[in-house]
Amino acid sequence: MIGALAIVVLPALSWLDGSGQLAWTMFSRTGQYRLVLTADGKQLNPTELAVAASPGPTAFALAGADHFRHQDALRATMRRHLDDVARLACRLRPGATIHARLEERMHTTSEIIANETTVQCAR
């Protein structure tokens, strides 16, 4: 029973958030994401934000995210934590209004789907 749960149910549940990160997808999909950050209307490069988050997986997810990156698990994780990414940007621009836009596409030719959030940073 426990084996069936670990082998079948958990991977199937990981498809609910669209990532399939617990399922065996390997290179079967080419999901992509791109992060657009602005601070008071001025562009903020996600790689600059990665330096504030380093070292670790957050820095890896942010570095180079100003261009579309291939990574399904990071795409789904970034979507879930978009507010946290915007709050992290407050470290670089205290007092600013941070707008974060995550653009996703399931395949290189798919329509772009966007999720957005805005955070007012404390001074």
Backbone as CSV, one residue per row, in Angstrom:
resi,resn,N_x,N_y,N_z,CA_x,CA_y,CA_z,C_x,C_y,C_z
1,MET,0.818,-1.192,0.000,0.000,0.000,0.000,0.872,1.271,0.000
2,ILE,1.892,1.275,0.848,2.786,2.445,0.915,3.563,2.589,-0.388
3,GLY,3.965,1.471,-0.962,4.688,1.499,-2.233,3.833,2.084,-3.346
4,ALA,2.566,1.684,-3.405,1.658,2.220,-4.426,1.463,3.713,-4.239
5,LEU,1.386,4.144,-2.993,1.238,5.570,-2.698,2.444,6.348,-3.214
6,ALA,3.646,5.835,-2.926,4.868,6.536,-3.324,5.111,6.497,-4.826
7,ILE,4.736,5.408,-5.470,5.045,5.239,-6.878,3.980,5.789,-7.812
8,VAL,2.712,5.763,-7.386,1.626,6.160,-8.278,0.947,7.456,-7.839
9,VAL,0.530,7.526,-6.588,-0.298,8.653,-6.131,0.499,9.953,-6.048
10,LEU,1.669,9.938,-5.428,2.450,11.184,-5.294,2.828,11.786,-6.646
11,PRO,3.351,10.998,-7.588,3.647,11.581,-8.903,2.394,12.125,-9.595
12,ALA,1.275,11.422,-9.450,0.039,11.895,-10.072,-0.413,13.215,-9.458
13,LEU,-0.280,13.361,-8.156,-0.670,14.608,-7.493,0.200,15.786,-7.916
14,SER,1.447,15.519,-8.294,2.335,16.620,-8.693,1.897,17.254,-10.005
15,TRP,1.016,16.626,-10.734,0.501,17.220,-11.964,-0.552,18.276,-11.670
16,LEU,-1.079,18.320,-10.445,-2.109,19.307,-10.104,-1.596,20.736,-10.212
17,ASP,-0.320,20.981,-9.889,0.237,22.336,-10.015,0.855,22.573,-11.386
18,GLY,0.764,21.579,-12.258,1.256,21.754,-13.622,2.719,21.431,-13.811
19,SER,3.418,21.064,-12.733,4.853,20.836,-12.870,5.198,19.387,-13.164
20,GLY,4.482,18.474,-12.555,4.851,17.076,-12.684,6.216,16.792,-12.105
21,GLN,6.660,17.615,-11.138,8.018,17.514,-10.645,8.300,16.228,-9.874
22,LEU,7.266,15.507,-9.453,7.482,14.220,-8.809,7.253,13.058,-9.768
23,ALA,6.845,13.368,-10.979,6.628,12.343,-11.999,7.874,12.241,-12.877
24,TRP,8.014,11.154,-13.589,9.166,10.954,-14.450,8.906,11.635,-15.785
25,THR,9.310,12.896,-15.921,9.094,13.629,-17.169,10.378,13.759,-17.972
26,MET,11.496,13.728,-17.277,12.811,13.855,-17.895,12.818,14.997,-18.910
27,PHE,13.021,14.705,-20.178,13.100,15.737,-21.189,11.887,15.713,-22.107
28,SER,10.767,15.211,-21.598,9.590,15.060,-22.445,8.842,16.368,-22.663
29,ARG,9.154,17.399,-21.881,8.486,18.687,-22.056,9.521,19.790,-22.101
30,THR,9.098,20.913,-22.665,10.019,22.043,-22.775,9.410,23.288,-22.148
31,GLY,8.714,23.136,-21.019,8.119,24.286,-20.351,9.150,25.357,-20.062
32,GLN,8.755,26.609,-20.235,9.680,27.724,-20.064,9.065,28.804,-19.187
33,TYR,9.935,29.608,-18.602,9.477,30.770,-17.840,10.438,31.929,-18.052
34,ARG,9.885,33.131,-17.858,10.674,34.371,-17.922,10.115,35.286,-16.849
35,LEU,10.981,36.006,-16.161,10.575,36.895,-15.084,10.872,38.337,-15.475
36,VAL,9.844,39.172,-15.390,9.993,40.600,-15.671,9.756,41.337,-14.363
37,LEU,10.770,42.057,-13.891,10.674,42.808,-12.640,10.838,44.293,-12.911
38,THR,10.004,45.093,-12.252,10.178,46.545,-12.303,10.108,47.093,-10.889
39,ALA,10.905,48.121,-10.642,10.905,48.844,-9.370,10.577,50.290,-9.690
40,ASP,9.398,50.716,-9.289,8.903,52.065,-9.615,8.954,52.324,-11.120
41,GLY,8.606,51.301,-11.895,8.530,51.434,-13.347,9.836,51.226,-14.091
42,LYS,10.942,51.054,-13.379,12.245,50.850,-14.021,12.607,49.376,-13.963
43,GLN,13.140,48.849,-15.079,13.511,47.435,-15.158,14.505,47.055,-14.062
44,LEU,14.291,45.872,-13.512,15.201,45.289,-12.531,15.560,43.904,-13.050
45,ASN,16.826,43.654,-13.270,17.262,42.380,-13.842,17.183,41.275,-12.791
46,PRO,16.516,40.144,-13.106,16.447,39.033,-12.162,17.811,38.487,-11.756
47,THR,18.812,38.603,-12.623,20.159,38.146,-12.271,20.738,39.002,-11.153
48,GLU,20.429,40.288,-11.151,20.847,41.171,-10.062,20.206,40.720,-8.749
49,LEU,18.967,40.290,-8.837,18.253,39.790,-7.667,18.837,38.449,-7.209
50,ALA,19.318,37.649,-8.144,19.923,36.353,-7.804,21.131,36.529,-6.904
51,VAL,21.872,37.605,-7.099,23.030,37.878,-6.258,22.589,38.087,-4.812
52,ALA,21.458,38.764,-4.612,20.935,38.989,-3.260,20.431,37.695,-2.638
53,ALA,20.047,36.726,-3.457,19.491,35.467,-2.965,20.530,34.366,-2.831
54,SER,21.732,34.591,-3.339,22.711,33.504,-3.395,23.351,33.241,-2.041
55,PRO,23.912,32.077,-1.861,23.882,30.929,-2.762,22.634,30.090,-2.504
56,GLY,22.274,29.287,-3.474,21.152,28.382,-3.286,20.270,28.251,-4.499
57,PRO,19.202,27.461,-4.359,18.319,27.199,-5.486,17.557,28.432,-5.957
58,THR,17.276,29.370,-5.065,16.582,30.590,-5.477,17.437,31.389,-6.437
59,ALA,18.712,31.490,-6.137,19.632,32.208,-7.026,19.699,31.531,-8.392
60,PHE,19.706,30.209,-8.407,19.745,29.470,-9.677,18.491,29.744,-10.497
61,ALA,17.336,29.799,-9.846,16.072,30.036,-10.552,15.996,31.452,-11.117
62,LEU,16.599,32.411,-10.434,16.517,33.812,-10.850,17.572,34.197,-11.884
63,ALA,18.738,33.617,-11.793,19.836,33.980,-12.703,19.456,33.684,-14.147
64,GLY,19.484,34.697,-14.969,19.169,34.542,-16.386,17.685,34.470,-16.693
65,ALA,16.838,34.706,-15.696,15.390,34.594,-15.901,14.794,35.779,-16.658
66,ASP,15.633,36.720,-17.087,15.129,37.806,-17.924,14.902,37.317,-19.352
67,HIS,15.373,36.111,-19.657,15.124,35.428,-20.932,14.389,34.129,-20.613
68,PHE,13.683,33.573,-21.582,12.991,32.313,-21.331,13.992,31.225,-20.980
69,ARG,13.710,30.525,-19.879,14.529,29.401,-19.422,13.697,28.132,-19.473
70,HIS,14.326,27.026,-19.834,13.666,25.716,-19.868,13.821,25.073,-18.497
71,GLN,12.714,24.909,-17.774,12.776,24.221,-16.486,11.365,24.156,-15.913
72,ASP,10.700,23.022,-16.069,9.327,22.883,-15.618,9.167,23.016,-14.108
73,ALA,10.023,22.372,-13.336,9.877,22.425,-11.884,10.093,23.846,-11.363
74,LEU,11.099,24.542,-11.878,11.333,25.922,-11.441,10.207,26.849,-11.887
75,ARG,9.642,26.579,-13.042,8.524,27.375,-13.547,7.352,27.305,-12.574
76,ALA,6.987,26.115,-12.146,5.868,25.950,-11.217,6.197,26.528,-9.841
77,THR,7.444,26.347,-9.404,7.857,26.886,-8.107,7.855,28.407,-8.131
78,MET,8.339,28.990,-9.214,8.359,30.445,-9.338,6.931,31.004,-9.305
79,ARG,6.003,30.310,-9.947,4.603,30.753,-9.945,4.052,30.767,-8.512
80,ARG,4.337,29.716,-7.745,3.836,29.626,-6.367,4.453,30.682,-5.464
81,HIS,5.682,31.098,-5.759,6.405,32.010,-4.875,6.657,33.380,-5.507
82,LEU,5.806,33.794,-6.411,6.011,35.076,-7.088,5.968,36.244,-6.104
83,ASP,5.085,36.191,-5.104,5.056,37.241,-4.075,6.374,37.293,-3.304
84,ASP,6.928,36.121,-3.000,8.200,36.069,-2.279,9.335,36.660,-3.112
85,VAL,9.310,36.426,-4.412,10.325,36.990,-5.307,10.227,38.516,-5.300
86,ALA,9.009,39.030,-5.349,8.819,40.486,-5.320,9.312,41.066,-3.994
87,ARG,9.038,40.371,-2.886,9.520,40.853,-1.584,11.044,40.782,-1.492
88,LEU,11.633,39.781,-2.134,13.097,39.695,-2.172,13.687,40.901,-2.900
89,ALA,13.007,41.363,-3.932,13.474,42.533,-4.679,13.481,43.790,-3.812
90,CYS,12.701,43.788,-2.742,12.696,44.935,-1.827,14.052,45.139,-1.162
91,ARG,14.856,44.069,-1.083,16.210,44.212,-0.531,17.053,45.148,-1.387
92,LEU,16.809,45.128,-2.692,17.587,45.959,-3.612,17.018,47.358,-3.754
93,ARG,15.706,47.489,-3.601,15.040,48.783,-3.801,14.083,49.092,-2.650
94,PRO,14.618,49.378,-1.445,13.741,49.699,-0.308,12.860,50.910,-0.628
95,GLY,11.606,50.840,-0.234,10.671,51.933,-0.457,10.033,51.945,-1.836
96,ALA,10.471,51.084,-2.729,9.937,51.055,-4.097,8.673,50.206,-4.183
97,THR,7.958,50.385,-5.268,6.850,49.512,-5.601,7.386,48.510,-6.617
98,ILE,7.384,47.252,-6.244,7.922,46.183,-7.089,6.770,45.495,-7.818
99,HIS,6.916,45.378,-9.110,5.940,44.648,-9.921,6.670,43.448,-10.526
100,ALA,6.151,42.246,-10.254,6.749,41.020,-10.786,5.757,40.357,-11.728
101,ARG,6.251,40.004,-12.888,5.419,39.336,-13.902,6.143,38.070,-14.344
102,LEU,5.502,36.921,-14.119,6.050,35.649,-14.553,5.339,35.240,-15.825
103,GLU,6.101,35.075,-16.878,5.550,34.644,-18.166,5.938,33.188,-18.370
104,GLU,4.943,32.367,-18.696,5.166,30.930,-18.853,4.621,30.467,-20.192
105,ARG,5.239,29.428,-20.710,4.686,28.730,-21.861,5.083,27.262,-21.753
106,MET,4.155,26.399,-22.131,4.366,24.963,-21.995,5.354,24.423,-23.028
107,HIS,5.358,25.009,-24.208,6.260,24.615,-25.279,6.765,25.891,-25.941
108,THR,7.793,25.797,-26.734,8.383,26.991,-27.343,7.424,27.720,-28.281
109,THR,6.408,27.045,-28.778,5.457,27.683,-29.693,4.109,27.970,-29.031
110,SER,3.981,27.685,-27.728,2.714,27.887,-27.020,2.459,29.355,-26.707
111,GLU,1.207,29.646,-26.422,0.803,30.981,-25.989,1.424,31.277,-24.617
112,ILE,1.814,32.529,-24.400,2.397,32.943,-23.122,1.279,33.226,-22.130
113,ILE,1.399,32.634,-20.948,0.467,32.860,-19.844,1.223,33.652,-18.789
114,ALA,0.615,34.711,-18.271,1.304,35.563,-17.306,0.600,35.569,-15.951
115,ASN,1.404,35.603,-14.906,0.947,35.803,-13.532,1.677,37.043,-13.030
116,GLU,0.957,37.898,-12.309,1.565,39.148,-11.864,1.262,39.421,-10.403
117,THR,2.150,40.153,-9.776,1.935,40.606,-8.407,2.655,41.941,-8.218
118,THR,2.168,42.727,-7.281,2.783,44.014,-6.950,2.958,44.081,-5.439
119,VAL,4.132,44.535,-5.002,4.454,44.639,-3.583,4.989,46.035,-3.308
120,GLN,4.513,46.639,-2.234,5.054,47.925,-1.778,6.102,47.645,-0.718
121,CYS,7.332,48.023,-0.979,8.442,47.748,-0.052,8.472,48.787,1.074
122,ALA,8.846,48.322,2.248,9.037,49.231,3.372,10.366,49.949,3.212
123,ARG,10.480,51.105,3.844,11.742,51.860,3.780,12.714,51.362,4.808
